[in-house]
Amino acid sequence: MSYKVEHLSSGEWYSEDLRFATADEAQAYAYGNPPYRVTPSDEPANYRFRDSRLVPGVMKSFDFAGCTWEEYVKGLGCLNPT
């Protein structure tokens, strides 16, 4: 499960391909771009939002306490745990 941000345009809700691991991350990403809403998604998370920036490549099927895909591949362990 993940969370997506939907934006209202011409009376319709649209979302980008960004999926976040938590509703709080999706909310923080969308903040300042109204109107928006955060809704659950069945798609896997593919981004984190940390320190006001997008971090791609979250592996939610094998969770390393918030490690990014790049950290995992490089064998760096969890540098930025959730």
Stockholm file with secondary structure:
# STOCKHOLM 1.0

chainA/1-82         MSYKVEHLSSGEWYSEDLRFATADEAQAYAYGNPPYRVTPSDEPANYRFRDSRLVPGVMKSFDFAGCTWEEYVKGLGCLNPT
#=GR chainA/1-82 SS CEEEEEEEETTEEEECSCCBSSHHHHHHHHTTSCSEEEEEESSCCCEEEETTEEEECBCCTTCCTTCBHHHHHTTCCCSSCC
#=GC SS_cons        CEEEEEEEETTEEEECSCCBSSHHHHHHHHTTSCSEEEEEESSCCCEEEETTEEEECBCCTTCCTTCBHHHHHTTCCCSSCC
//
